[in-house]
Structures are given as structure tokens and as C-alpha cells.
């Protein structure tokens, strides 16, 4: 009887251990899913953004390994199971310029240990899920400027034509002064120089007849 | 004054089109890019488009390896042009499935990384939703349950998702060891247990919950003792098992009308009841094709194409082993069963497997095993005869096939997808116009021949130029080079871009539009070693030019083998090749020219193996070199080797001739720097051989000269102590081994890029504490210099001289526009234009930064002197930030950017920039604005109008002045 009791005890213990192991395995399996960390966010603030041509990149600062996600049509994105480390988050968008963010993953098993800070102001810790707004429209090209009448006067070619036109008015005036001076000189000169053999008639006193 | 309104109209006309910048619509005039999709893996046909899924091999600099990445793209069926492309995130290294939504063909599903389910729009590649199944990463099969529900089969669970929102509706756990497979168009899963019973498990989603209430089913395969299952596949309404006893077991599956039960009938068909051939056995099953057709692999490597219809199994045909069978279509889409084969004469033939005579048709000219390698896979896209043939060089050929003998296959388009993995690049001139050649000769006069020869050549060249002017063509232009130059070409003299790729294909691209001028395929290229380099050994100036392609090749023995292939870079034709049966340690071009203008190619090999004195082989090696050039090599030619494992850098010098007949020289070690076993050598920077240095000194604000320390032998070694994150930049004279200076940076990441220019070393590094990307610069100057000495010798300089005579400045800047992946110096032809450093970011954009911004002599605002302002020095500020329009890639990116290559053009102001990653991008840049050419936006019409108006005004003013003078006289 003593042996039977002992066997029963061992059997009960074995059953308990087996049950315990299976319970632990199930628990670890279920908690494995819940322990996967997650960084969620949404690109917002503008309506015309083409999300399918946009990428959110998370770059490991230590080795520059790149992790990226494509936002869905609502602009939402999520990174899962990020290893512990320090990352730079960049938004690759051909329409808008976004800020850069610093992402610190202190423990990859706990969700709230992911801290996101703007690169420009690292004292701010951003609330999650992130809402990322663009900094400005991406001015990758020169913009067409609407026509302005004053811009005409900034064109070197217009300036050269304008200057020439002004000079057309001014130069004859200036030359007329020169001519008058020369005329005056001419009027004085005959008095000083030798007299001409053939004098030009004085038109003011000339009589015109038919 | 009737001219006044006319003048006003002209003024307004002048302003139209006057601008100084680049507008969005001007993109593509000076740049081009090739967008690649990679190696084709699956295709789905739409009427006018092809939805394709491909695999990309992306280079990882950290591991020096290639990782799998994937892409989705929509191609125009008629032209092959990409309508959109989506690169699956690079961290997802597996791609399980692409599944078209049969109920709404504008959408499709993908499974990647084993647990990421995405729902896409086919129209524009928009991601509708994505769902990550975090509990597993072993999902492998998706199927549509109904219009609202998607079922995803994972190794340990079945997950049901909402198609509209992507949310997980429900999931059920299954036994991960049973490897369940789904049966098309049913909700049953099946697996085979250890007793060879096929178990059917019903898992459905009904009324917002998983329904497993329906009856399970089990059927025994009744295998004889010793008989083993060799393969299985699921058809529509049937499951096929093959066994080693050459039997095919077909389980015919019928659902009862109420859907509550499954009727399974088993048939066992012996192989030899289907075929007459004896002595062959079944190896396994292969693929499922539409109309319940499938292939069985036989022991003689041939395939048996079978069809199961009306509960009857029949043989369609036997496909011999040398045929490549068409890939199964996606989602059961209709397709034609093409087979292709390589012929001994190099041709590739295509035929229909279902035709009894097979009637093979050779593919059009240009697709053959010499140019493209063997046929790798065939994709049939529809029943109309269109098919995609993929060859070993990763090229995709769209073929329109007709089984009629009098209608040969037509090649519609080809995509060269090996360009998605470029290994090395080089840029060479096209044959120069005669006058440009004269200019080049003039430039090289001092270093080449005497006056008489130079004068004769000048006269000859001018006569040739005159002749070509009258004849209408160049006298010695390469007739083999055909370049499609349309009116959009903005490059005056385009260049040839040489690219080697991971597929073993070498390309010659025209730099003006990216047109492939020629290609050459090396079938024995060793893709696992992936070593390739290109050297220009003879300039185009001395026609015909020559390039040496050094590639690693496969070898039957375990020893490493490489080939040096000498080709004409203008047409890709090989003139000769040399096989090297040893591991190549180093390869470079020597500045020594033979009597035929060939520059010597030097290759240091590991022979005798692991000995301290590597052998150096020189090409070409002939009597002239032996007698005239060896003296200039001995004790003068130095090189260094970097041992990343031991963290050492060792210098060598060519010492003596080992084998005078074969051009083998012996080199001896001269110096060695060891950084310690716990260090990593991250990068080694050296001066760019193409860089021309015009100015040996800086003119200071007080009109004094500050001599630059221009020593092209200086190399910079970036080493890291990973434990302390301590980065050390060591400047070493690579000839003498003298350490010039070293700088350390604490808390540094293991990523450094280095660029050398003139007397400067620019390097990018990341600070882990401040989380900032830095760019540091070291500028080296000399206190005194011997101006009469025109060459610098490292051998005649001691460490004490360097220490006493050098002024070394250092500055660090914060780069705020992303992390830096690579850097390169923008090269110009004569080196007059201000130096620019091209910064390639991790996001794949390229930003040119003028060297004046990264100048170590920038004074702090407090220390700035009036003379600094006079000199043009910008006061120091730590931030380097530039507006977005500075990016030469505009609003696009080069995914997985790997390297940047630059070279000068015929205009000093302009450089050609080539960058490659997954895409190939090329553009022209003018670092100091195009000062020697009118910009594209220059208003030529306005200039003409202005000239005419000024002429008219001159006449007007003259007449007016005369009339005024006349009036004056009449007063």
C-alpha cells in the first residue's frame, strides 16, 4: 500500500508537471504576441499627399540598417518588433518635407518604452500613436511666378532697350548743346581768324524773289 | 511716334520665357534614370498591362553581402514601360504569395515576410491596408473565402481577415507539425499523417466566427510496404500523390450539396499504364497548370504533362529534360503551355508543349545564349501567344509567338534587369571630334613627343578635320558605335558608361539618354564572390580605346579564378583575355604607358599563397615594357592591402622581376599599421585619380599665399573600437607609411564615408550621443614650400619634416538632411571649377555641397578678420542645411543607393554624375553654374529681338538727330 501511495503521488506530480509545462507553453505563446512592440503613426495635415509614393524609414543609427513601411491609403503606418537601439525616422515623400525624428527603443518587449522625439527639439517626447505633419511643401523645382509688370524692368534686355530709348531722347539734346556751343565758337572764330575770300550771304537779310 | 506701341509689345515679348532656374517640366532634359524591377518571379496579365512580382538583390554594406528584396510593378504590355513600382520594404526577405482578387481584379493580395498581408490597388499601386499577424511569421497561403473574407493559412493557425478593412476577424489554431495545405475552392485543409492517411479538416468562417463543426474526413492511400510518397499537389476537386512505386494516387473530392460533408474517391494509376517507356521512375510532382493539368518529374529528368478531367487521368505529352517548362499562372489564369530550350548553336527555341510535333521556333535575332545566357524561365500571360522569356542574364523578353512556321516569334521589348545590381562603373569618352582631339593633344604636348612630331600631328589633324568637313563624316569615328541622338540630347559630346552587374553582364550605355549601346555576357561569372572592376587602359584619344574588365569566375577546382577581359569599350568586343588562377589581392592602373598608349594594369595576386611577398602581374607585358618601363616601376610603384580581419594595413613596393617572360614581379612589404584585434577598419579613403588640381596654394585676404599640402599618396583609414565606439581617422602616407596625423571621435557609429580632394579629407560619421550626422573636414597646408619643385616625393620626406612643416586644420559640421550613405567628389575636366562633394543619403538622394561650406578654415564669427571676408571665407556655423532644390535627384530617390561616379565633360563647368542602387541615375551638374555655356532656359529669341530693336533704335536716333540738327539750322 505504501508503494502504491508513493506511485500515486509520483503520478499526480507528473501530471501536474506536464499540465504545468503545457500551460506555460500556451501562456508564453500567447504573451509572445502581446510582447511584440509596435510603433504606430499617421501622416496627416495635408489632403493631397500620395501615400503610395511615400515611405517611412527607420534607420538604425549604429549600422544604418534600414527598415521601412509603406503607409496605407489613410496614411497610417506601423513598425513591429523593433530591436532595442537608437533610430532615425525619416519620411520619404516627393511632395512634402517632413521633420526627422529620433526613435529610442529601450526594451523591445515593452510597448511604452519606444520614445519618439523630433530631431530639431529632442526635449519633446511625442505621444503615440504618432501624428506626423509635413514641415513644408517640397520645393524641389523653381516655381512659375505670375506675370508682374514690374518684372519687365528687371530684365537686362528690357533695361538695355529702355536705356537706349532714353538715350535717343537725351543724346540729341546733349548734342544740340554741343552744336550750339560749336556754333557759338564758329561765330567767334571768323572774327579771330583770317577773313574768307567768299563770304556766305546773310540769310536773314537776303531777299528772295520769284 | 508710331514705334512706341511696337516697342511696348516687344518689351512684353522679351519677358516671356526669361528665367534662371529649372522648372518641373524640365526634368529629363539633362538627366535620365533606369527604373528596374529585378528578377521576374511571377506575372499576371491584364488586357493592356502586366502585374509582375520580382526579386531584387540589394547590397548590404555591413555584411558585404546581398539580401533578397522584392518588388511589385505594373508594366505596359506593349512597351514594357513601368507604370508604377512598389518596393517591398527591404527588411522583408521572403515573399510567399501574390493573389489576384477574382471578384475585383483591380485589387490583389500579397504575403511577405511570413506574416505581413497587404491589399493593393492594381491601378496605381496604392496600399489599401496591411495587416501584420504578430503571432507567427510562417503564413504561406491566402485564399478568398467570399467577397468579404480572406483566409490566410499559417503553419500554426488559420486567420480570417476582412477584405475591406484588413482587420483580423478570427483565427483558429492548427497543429504546426502537420503542414496543412488548402484545397482550391473549398474550405477544407488537408495533410498526410504518418500512416499515409490523408486527413481533411474543415475550417470555414461563417456568422462572424470560425466554423469547424463540419465533419472531418480521412482517406488511406493504401501504400504497399516500402512504398513512399514522393510528392503531392492540389488540383481543383482533386489531390494527387505520387509514390516511389511509380503510382499516381488521385483523390477525387466532391463536396455534398449542403456542404456539410466531403466525398472522396481514390484512384491509383500506375505510371506504366500511362507511358510506354520502361526503366524510369517518378521522382515527384512539379507544377499545376490551368484546366487541371500538372507535371510529374521522372527519373530521367524529363517531365510528364498530365491532365485530370472527368475523373480521368490522361497524358498530354512527355517533355524532354532540356526543355524549360512555362511557370504556372497566378490565380489559375489562362495560359499557353510554352516550353523553351537552348540549342547548341546558341539559339533559343520556343514551342508549345501541347502540340504533338512541338514545332520549335527560334527566338528573334539578338536573343541567344552568347548574349543572354541560357533560358531560365518562361511566363505565359494569356491565350493570345504572348509570353515572357527570362534568360540567365536576368533580361526579360516579351515575345509574341505564333505556332505557324511562316510566322516567326516577334520580340516586342526587352528589359535588362541585371542593371538592378550594378557592381562597378567607369566612364569613357566617345571618339572625340577632331578639334577637341587637337585640344587634347595640345594639353598632353609637354609630356609626350617632341616639337616636330607634335607639329606634324597638328597639321595632319587639321587636314583631317577639313576633309571630314567636306566629306560630311569623321575620318576615324568608330563605325560600330550607333547612338540614337534625338533632338532632346543636351550633351554636346556624350560619353560611354561602362557597368558591370551581378548577373555577369557588362553594359555600355550612352550617357545622353541611357541607351544601351552594347552588352556582353560572361556566363562563367561567379555571382557568389561578386567581384568586378573596370579599368580604362587606353584612352579614346588613341583610337581604338581599351578597357580591362576584371571579374571573378567559377572554377571546377576549389581555387579562386578570375579573368581579365580586354574589350573595346565602344562596342564591347573582346580583344584578348587573361586567366588568373590565384586570388586577386589588388588591381589598379599604373601611370606608365607603353609604346601603343596602353596604360599598364597591375594585379597583385596571392601567390605564393599566404606569403608575405605577393606576386604582381602587369598587363600588357612585352619587350618594350620590359626594357623601358620596368626601371620606372622598380622601387617606385607602391601599393597597400587592407586586411579587415586582422585590422591591419600593409604597404608593398615592387622590388624585382620574378618572371621576365610573363611579366611577373615580386613585391616586398615596406610598412604595416596594426590597429589591434579589437578594432574594425570601416573605410579607407584615397585621392581620386581623375581629379585635376589647378591651384597649389590658397590666396589669402592679405594677398599672401598659403601652400596646400598636395600629396596624392595620403590615404585616410577609418577604424573603430566597437567597445568604446571610438572612431579614429588616421592619415598615412601610403608610400612611406608615415602617419601624418590622427583624429578621434568618441561615441561614433560604425559607418564612415570618406572623400579626398586636393589637400582635404572630408568624412561623414555619426555621433551616437548627440544623435547627429556629422561631416568633418581635415585641411592640410604647408608652412613653407619650394616653389621651384614641381613634384612631390613621399620617399624624400621624413616624419619630422611633415610634423614641422604642416598646418592641419579640422572642423566638424552637423548635417541635418539625413544620414549619409556614400560620398564622392564631383570631377571636372580641368579642375578649375570649385570643388563639390556629392553626398548620397540613406534615403537615396544626392546633394552636392560646395567645398567652401565644408572648409576647416572657416573662422568663428568672433575670430573672423576683414581679410577672411576679403578671401571669401564663410564664418563658421555648425549646421549644414540646404534647400530641397539643391538635390540633383530632385524629388526622386535611388533606392538602395550604392555608389556615385563622376567625371568631367567637354565643358569645364559641367560634370556628369552617375549613381546606382536598384535604379541607375545619370545627370549633368554645374557646381559653379554653367559659366561657359548658355543655360537651357536662356531666351535666344529675346536676345535676337533685343539686338534688332537696338539696331532699329540706332537708326531712329541717327535720323532724329539729323532732323534735329537740320531744324536747328533752319531756325
HADDOCK unambig.tbl for C-alpha pairs under 7 A between the chains (distance, minus, plus):
assign (segid A and resid 33 and name CA) (segid B and resid 134 and name CA) 5.63 0.50 0.50
assign (segid A and resid 33 and name CA) (segid B and resid 135 and name CA) 4.74 0.50 0.50
assign (segid A and resid 52 and name CA) (segid B and resid 125 and name CA) 6.59 0.50 0.50
assign (segid A and resid 52 and name CA) (segid B and resid 126 and name CA) 4.69 0.50 0.50
assign (segid A and resid 52 and name CA) (segid B and resid 127 and name CA) 6.15 0.50 0.50
assign (segid A and resid 61 and name CA) (segid B and resid 749 and name CA) 6.72 0.50 0.50
assign (segid A and resid 62 and name CA) (segid B and resid 749 and name CA) 4.65 0.50 0.50
assign (segid A and resid 62 and name CA) (segid B and resid 750 and name CA) 5.92 0.50 0.50
assign (segid A and resid 63 and name CA) (segid B and resid 62 and name CA) 6.96 0.50 0.50
assign (segid A and resid 63 and name CA) (segid B and resid 749 and name CA) 6.64 0.50 0.50
assign (segid A and resid 63 and name CA) (segid B and resid 750 and name CA) 5.69 0.50 0.50
assign (segid A and resid 63 and name CA) (segid B and resid 751 and name CA) 6.19 0.50 0.50
assign (segid A and resid 67 and name CA) (segid B and resid 89 and name CA) 6.76 0.50 0.50
assign (segid A and resid 67 and name CA) (segid B and resid 90 and name CA) 6.62 0.50 0.50
assign (segid A and resid 67 and name CA) (segid B and resid 91 and name CA) 5.71 0.50 0.50
assign (segid A and resid 68 and name CA) (segid B and resid 89 and name CA) 5.25 0.50 0.50
assign (segid A and resid 69 and name CA) (segid B and resid 89 and name CA) 6.02 0.50 0.50
assign (segid A and resid 72 and name CA) (segid B and resid 127 and name CA) 4.85 0.50 0.50
assign (segid A and resid 72 and name CA) (segid B and resid 128 and name CA) 5.40 0.50 0.50
assign (segid A and resid 72 and name CA) (segid B and resid 129 and name CA) 5.30 0.50 0.50
assign (segid A and resid 73 and name CA) (segid B and resid 126 and name CA) 6.58 0.50 0.50
assign (segid A and resid 73 and name CA) (segid B and resid 127 and name CA) 5.85 0.50 0.50
assign (segid A and resid 73 and name CA) (segid B and resid 128 and name CA) 5.29 0.50 0.50
assign (segid A and resid 92 and name CA) (segid B and resid 843 and name CA) 6.96 0.50 0.50
assign (segid A and resid 94 and name CA) (segid B and resid 891 and name CA) 4.80 0.50 0.50
assign (segid A and resid 94 and name CA) (segid B and resid 892 and name CA) 6.48 0.50 0.50
assign (segid A and resid 138 and name CA) (segid B and resid 884 and name CA) 6.57 0.50 0.50
assign (segid A and resid 139 and name CA) (segid B and resid 884 and name CA) 5.88 0.50 0.50
assign (segid A and resid 139 and name CA) (segid B and resid 885 and name CA) 6.06 0.50 0.50
assign (segid A and resid 140 and name CA) (segid B and resid 884 and name CA) 5.14 0.50 0.50
assign (segid A and resid 140 and name CA) (segid B and resid 885 and name CA) 4.03 0.50 0.50
assign (segid A and resid 140 and name CA) (segid B and resid 890 and name CA) 5.42 0.50 0.50
assign (segid A and resid 140 and name CA) (segid B and resid 891 and name CA) 6.02 0.50 0.50
assign (segid A and resid 141 and name CA) (segid B and resid 22 and name CA) 6.02 0.50 0.50
assign (segid A and resid 141 and name CA) (segid B and resid 23 and name CA) 5.33 0.50 0.50
assign (segid A and resid 141 and name CA) (segid B and resid 24 and name CA) 5.61 0.50 0.50
assign (segid A and resid 141 and name CA) (segid B and resid 885 and name CA) 5.65 0.50 0.50
assign (segid A and resid 142 and name CA) (segid B and resid 21 and name CA) 5.70 0.50 0.50
assign (segid A and resid 142 and name CA) (segid B and resid 22 and name CA) 5.54 0.50 0.50
assign (segid A and resid 142 and name CA) (segid B and resid 23 and name CA) 5.04 0.50 0.50
assign (segid A and resid 143 and name CA) (segid B and resid 23 and name CA) 6.61 0.50 0.50
assign (segid A and resid 152 and name CA) (segid B and resid 15 and name CA) 6.18 0.50 0.50
assign (segid A and resid 155 and name CA) (segid B and resid 15 and name CA) 6.89 0.50 0.50
assign (segid A and resid 157 and name CA) (segid B and resid 946 and name CA) 6.25 0.50 0.50
assign (segid A and resid 158 and name CA) (segid B and resid 11 and name CA) 6.09 0.50 0.50
assign (segid A and resid 161 and name CA) (segid B and resid 946 and name CA) 6.84 0.50 0.50
assign (segid A and resid 161 and name CA) (segid B and resid 950 and name CA) 6.34 0.50 0.50
assign (segid A and resid 165 and name CA) (segid B and resid 953 and name CA) 6.91 0.50 0.50
assign (segid A and resid 168 and name CA) (segid B and resid 957 and name CA) 5.16 0.50 0.50
assign (segid A and resid 172 and name CA) (segid B and resid 961 and name CA) 5.26 0.50 0.50
